[in-house]
């Protein structure tokens, strides 16, 4: 599985023949100014919630690539009104299956509204399950969230998480300490931090984060960097 970081909470994940883009907020992000948005490929676009710093580039990328946008009912309706025709609406607890992976939408504790202030439904995270050499691999993409006890349900259902993408910036989401606890709750192997440094209130000390996450494999990405995660 390969992943590419585009800054803030935006990653692209390659599973099999599928390219999954999550929470595309790139164009307005000064830290991601070297990223060529028009060159980004996607077969699926997953949206965790409606805030502008998670959906800003969705419309342009979806229309250019024809990617299927997967999000809650309210987000899909909002983007359909903007001419994004290829959408799949779901809600927390629901599962979508594709030829390369399955997606389950899970709880997040966060607010959600659209860039125009309209209702954005419930914020969510995603669990993606795929097979590699006939072995199940599990990804937990938390989205923007506080620490919450429903994270234990992920471990109860799936047993473990190979790769946990967790926000660490604090103020608007979990900070480092709560993200460490989240990694324990889901029984994570590798942790990929996100949602930090983009704005002054969410700047973090990465050396502190590395120390706090020493019980896990911490994979820190530079913006624009692609890594193969094993």
Protein Blocks (a to p, Z undefined) as FASTA:
>chain_A
ZZddebjjaccddehjbccdehiafklmmklmmpcfklpccfbdcdfblcfklmmmmmmm
mmmnopacdddfklmmmmmmnopabdcdddehiacddfkbccdddddddddddfkopaeb
jaddddddddeehiacddddebjadddfklmmmmmmnopafbacddfkgmmlccfklmmm
mmmmnopabdcdehehkamklgccfklmmmmmmmpccddddehiacddZZ
